[in-house]
Amino acid sequence: MNKQFSFIIITFNEEIHLPRLLQSIKELDAEVFVLDSGSTDKTIAIAEEFGAKVLHNAFENHPKQWDFALKNFPVQTPWVICLDADQTVTPELKKGLEDFRAEDFANVNGIYFNRKNFFKGRWIKHGGYSPFYLLKMFRFSVGYSDLNENMDHRFIVSGKTIIWKDAHILEENLKENNISFWIAKHNRYSDLVAHEEVERMIQIRSQTIKPRFWGSPDERTAWLKQLWWRLPRYVRPMLYFTYRMFFQLGILDGRTGVIFHFLQAYWFRLVVDIKIDEILQKDKPIKTATHKNSSPIRFVIVFVVLFLLFYYFNIFFFGITSPGHHYSAFLANRLNYISWLRHLLLMSSAGLLNLLGFGAIYNEYELLVAGHGAIQLVYSCLGLGVMSFFAAFVLAYPKKFKSKWVFLISGIIGIELLNILRFVLLAIFWDKKGTHILDHHTIFNILIYVIIAITLYFWVKHDDAFNVNESKN
């Protein structure tokens, strides 16, 4: 029997996954403990067939389940490895574990494994999912489950940790190949996340891990979570999805990968934000001073005035910076924000296309992709109309000044990032010779406006967290 480490696995109806995992670690000859939460299939029989020791505990959330496992299993080895049932150990990781000797890691308390995540049979290589490090192996006397998390479970150890970058665990939940299962599962998870975030708003829950961007993978995640909590709800899912698609190249994961990133980064996060507002709205007496004094008529008047001002100023400015009767050379050459925006969109689109392997060049008005033709960015392509509407709405709506400006800047950035995605897709796929009533250009415009409309709708409904806390104090 292996004297260096033991395995702990938590299960619930895992007859599909558990044999894969137990088979992948069988040759390591380590003791295996399985904590089950009421399986009704063959999970328990499979665990016992492989010689695992089984305990039962009702499931509340992952952190508490792991806490129970660490406190109740009679682990005799100095190290323990904690795995989910849908994970398997790769041959490279198994080789590292075969060579593992506790005395060689005297100054180390934890080891991060590199996870490969699969969705519908496809490895998600981009969008921030590879590499992806998880603290899965640690000294049994040192590591513990972070009970300050409701859903995003992690283990915590004091002292030094290291990363095994080339040793992977594979994570593929075969039950999630049924999209209904995935949605139902993440709908339950969204309840946990929403309640957790509300508890953080009213300061009855805190972070255990010290946030540090340049720290361990978990410390970096803690730092990013603090940033996430400061972002305005309803706009942050759009920003996060755009960030994963563009900056973390999620678009390279193909159709299946893009579906995954949309569901995980946008749909799930949007559902969480909606549920946060549902929780906050249950406390009916909570009203912000801003809302008490707000007037729908005043909002409508201010919105219309601002929208007309922004919208027609852009048209006026475009007119005087374009060759013609009222042309202003000074404004056209020195303060032409419309030209700057067009250049930024063309440059960014061409850069992304070249990054994706397409040959793209641009001039003052056009984007050309080798083998795919060209698109021309006219005034209506720049998004100034929808930005005028968005800016007027946000500035007119009665909210805290800081909340409005953060939301406004984030939203405009999100709109233009979506514009860049539109130009990239149009440059690659749009057939300008098509005879359909709706072309790719129109369809993508509709999608952008739908996302913006949904984001604005829910932003209107939610109470700013600062105001909620202020009203309670």
N, C-alpha and C positions, 0 to 999 in steps of 0.2 A: 504493500500500500504506500502511495506517495506521502512522504512526510513533510513536503514543502508547502503545499497549498491544498485547499478544498474548494469545491464549487457550491454555490447557493443559487437556486433557480426558483422564480415565482411563476405559478401557472394558474390558468383557468380555462378549461376546455381546450387543451393544446395537443390533442391526439395527432393533429396534422404536423405540428412543428417539433414536439418534444423528441420523437425518435431521431430526427436529424441532428439536434443538438447533442443528445446523449451519445450518439454514434461518433460524432466528431471529437468527443473528449474521452472516449472509452479507453484508448490506448495510453492515456496519461495515468491511468490507475489511481485516480484521486477520489477521495470520498465525496459523494454528491448528496446534497440536502435539497429537498423540494418543498416549498411552501405553497399549498394549494388553497384556493378561496371558494371551494364548492363546486368543482368540476362534475358534470353529469355524463361525460363521455368516458373514454378509456384512458384518460390522462394518468390516473393513480395507478392503474394496472401496468401501464408502460413504465412509469417511474420505478415501481417495485421490481419489474422484470429486469431492469438494468441495475438493480441493487441499491437504489437511492433510498434514503431515509425521508419519510414524508410526515409533515405536520399540516394542520388545517388552521386557517384564520380567516374570519370574515373580512372582505375587502372594503376599505373606505377610500384610500388613495394609495398611490405607489410609495410615497415617502414613509407612511405609517406601516405599510406591508413589509418594506425592507427593514424598517426599524424592529418590527416583531421578529423577523427572520434572524437578524444579527444578535438579538438578545435571547433567543430561545433555542437555537440549534447548538448542540455540544461540539463545536468546532475545536479540534485538537491541534491543528496545524498553525504555524506562525502567520501564514498568509491565506487570504480568501479571495476567490474570484466570483463576482456576482453578475449573472447573465439573465436576460429575458429569454423566454422559451422560443421566441421566433428568431433568435440569433444562433449562429454556428461559428465554430472556431476553424479558421483556415489552416491549411498545412503549414504556412509560414509561421503563424502564431503558435501552432502546436509544437513546432520545432523549437521556438524560443522558450516555451514552457517546459519542454523536455530537458533543456539545458539549464533551467532555472535552479539556482541554489541560493537559499536565503542568506548565507554568509557572504555572498558576493554583492549583496544589496544592503549592507549593514547601515548605511547612512540614508537609505531611501525608505519612504513610508507609503508611497503610492505609485502606480504605473497606469498611464493612459494608453488605451488601445485605440487604433484607428478603425472607424466604422465605415463599411460600405453599405449604403442604404439602397434597397431595391423597391420599385413601385411597378406593379403589373409586369414583373419580369425584367424590368430595365434598371440598370445601375444608374442612379442619379449622380453624375460626375461633377455637375456644376451647380450654380446657384447657392454656393456656400455649404454644400453638402459633401464635398470631398476636397481636402481631408476634413474629417470630423472626429475629434478626439473625446473619448469618454473615460472617466476614471472608473475602471472595472476591477482592478486588482490592488489590494492594499493590506497592510498589516492588520490582522484581526483585532488586535488590542488597541489600535489607533483609529481606524476608520469608523464612521458612523453615518447614518442617513440624515439628510438635511430636512428636518420637519418644518422649516419655515417656507418650504415650497409646497404648493398644492398639487401641481401636475408635472412641471418640468423637474423630474427627480434627479438628484445627484448625490454622490457620496462625498464626504469631507474628511480630509486627513490633515493633521498638522505636520510641519516639517517639509522635507524635500520630496518632490515628485518628479518623475521622468516620463517621456513619451516614447513609445515604440511605434514609430511612424510607418514602418514597413510590415508590421504584424497586424492583420485585420481580423475583425469579426464581421461576418456577413449578417445583415438584418433584412429579412424578407418575410413579411406577414402574408401568407398565401390567402388568408381569409379576406384581406383587403383588395384582392383582385376583383371582388364583388364591390362595386362602388357604393352600394347601399350600406354595406357593412362599414366601410370607411367613413361615410357621412354620419351614420348613427354613432360610431365610436367617437368621432371628433365633436359631435354635438354634446355628448356627455363630458368630454374633456373641456369644452368651452364653458360649461357651468363651473367647473373647478377653477379655471383661469380667471373668469369674471369675478367670482367671489374673492379670490386671492387678491386681485388688483384693487377691489373696493376696500378690502381690509388694509391694504397698504396705504390707500388714500387717507383713511381715518387713523392711520398709525397704530393699528393693533397687530400688524405683522411687519417684520423687517427682514433684511437680507443677512444671512449668516456669513457668507463669503465676502471678503473685502473686495470692492470693485477696483480693478486695475487693468487698464487697456493693454499694458505690456507684461501682464502677469501670466499665470497659468491659463489654460483654456477655460476653466470655470471662472476664474477671476475676470477674464475678458468678457465672458458671457454676462457676468453680474454687472459690469460696467455698461455694456450695451443695453441691458434691461433698464438701467436707470435712465439712459437716453430715451428708450422707447416709452417709458412712463411719462416723460415730459412732453412728448409729441401729442398734438390734438387728435382725439379719437375721430375715426371715420376717414381722416386723410392719411393716417399712418399706414393702414393696410395698402393703400394705393402706392405710397412711397416705398414701402417694403417690397412689394411685388415688382415695382419698376427697378429698384436697386438689385434685386436678385436676378432679374431678367437681363439687365444691361451690364451693370458693373461686376456682377458675379457670373455673367455669361450663362444664365439658365436657359437662354434661347438655344444653346447648343445641345441641350438634352433631347431635342426632337419633340414630336407631338406629345408623346406620353409624358416626357419630362416637363413640358410646358403646362400640361394639365395638372401635374403634381404641384408645380410651383404656384399655379393659380389657386388651387384648392388650399394648399398649406399656408401660403403667404398672404393671400388676399381673402378668400372665402372664410377660412377659419378665423382669421384676425378680425374680419368685419363682424362675424357672428358674436365674437367675444365682446366687441365694442357695443353692439346692440344690447347684449345681456347685461353689461355694466350699467347702461342707462336704465334698463328695466329694474335693476336692483335699487338704483338711486331714486327712481321715481316712486318707489313704494313708500318713501318717507314724504308724504304730501306736504307737511308744514314747511319743508325746506324750500325757500324761495330766495332768489338773489335780489339784492336791492335794484340791480339793473333791470330785472324782469318786472319788478313791481312798478317801476316808473316807465316802462316801455309802452309805446302806443303803436298799434298796427298801422294806423293811418300815417303817422309820422315816418315809420319804417318804409312804407310804400313810396311816400313822396321823396324821401332821401335816396332810396334805391333808384327810382326812375331818374331823378336829377343826376346822380352820379353816373348811372349807366349811359345816359345821353351825352354827358360831358366827356366821359372816357371814349365812348364809341365814335362820336363825331370829331373829337380832337385827333384821334388816330387817322381818320379819313382826311381831315384838313391837313395834318402834318404830312401824310403821304402825298397829297396834292401839291404842296409847296416844295417838296423835296424831289419831285419828278419833273422832268423837262416839260415846260409848258408856259402859259401866260403868267402865272403867279410864282414861278420858280425862284427859290432862294438858294443861291450857291453856298452861302455861309452855313445855313442849316443843313443842307445836303452833304456838305463835306466835313462838317465838324460836330454836329449834334444829331446825326441821323440814326436814332435808335431802331428804326424799322429796318434799315440796312444792316445794322449790327446784329439784330435778331436773325435776319435771313442768313447772314454769313455764319453765325453760330450754329444754326440748325443744319445748314449744308455741310459745314466742317465736321460736326458731330456725327451726322449720318454717314458721311464718307468714311470717317475714321472707324466707326463701328462695322461698316461693310468690309473694309480692308482687314479689320481684326478677325472677321468671320471667314476670310479667305476669298472674298470677291474683290475684283479690281475696280475701284471707284475713284473718280475724280470729280471736281466741281469747279464752276466758275461763279460769277456774281449771282446768277439766277438758276442754274441748272445743276442737276446731279446725274452723272453718267456712270453706268455700271457695265463693264465689259460683258458682252453677250446677253445683256438684258434690256438695253435701251436706256432712255433718259426720262427724268421727270423735271418739270419746271415749277419752281416755287413762286407763285403769284401772291398778291396781297392776301387773298382769302385763305391761303394755306398756312399763314403764320399763327393763326389762333388768336389774333388780337380781339376779335369779336367775342369769343367765349371768355377770354381773359377779362374783357371789359365787364361782361355780365358777372363773372365770378368775383372780381374786385369790388364792384358796386354792391353786390349782395352782402359780402363779408363785412365791408366797411359800414354799411347801413344797419346791419343787424345789431341789436343791443347786447353786447358782451363786453367783457373786460378788454381794455386796449391791447395788452400783451397777448391775450389769447387770439384776438383778431389778426394781429400782425404775424404771429407765428403761423397761424392757419393760412393766411393769405400768401405768404412767401412760399410755404411748403406746397400749397395748391398750385401756384403758378409754375414752380419747378416741376411738379408732377405733370401738369398739362403739357409742358414743352418736352418732357421726357417721353410722354406718350406720343407727341407729335413726331419725335425722332423715330420711334418705333414704327409709326405709320409710314414715314418716308422710306425707311429701310424695307418694309414689306412691299410697299408700292414699287420701289425700284427693282425688286426681285420678281414679283409675281403679277403686277398689274398688266393686263392686256388692253392697251388703248384702242385696239381695233375691234374689241368685243361689241356686240350689239345689244347686250342686256341693259335693262332700264337702270339697274343698280350695278355699279362697278365696284372694284375693290376700294377705291377712294371713298365713295359714299358710305359703304358698309363700315369701314373703319372709323369714319367720322361719327357715325351713329353710336358705335361702341364707346368712343371717347366721351361723347356727350351723356350717354347713359351712366357711365361711371361717375362723371362729375355731378350729375343730377342726384344720384344715390348718395354720394359723399356729402353734398350740401344738405340734402333732406335730413340725414341722420345727425349732421353737425348742428342743425337747428334744434333738434329734439334733446340733445344732451346738455346737462348742466355741467359747467366747468368745475373740475375737481377742487380748484382753489376756492370757488364760491361755496361749494358744498361744505367744505371744512370750515370756512369762515362763518357760515350760517349756524353750524353746530356749536361753535365756540362761544 
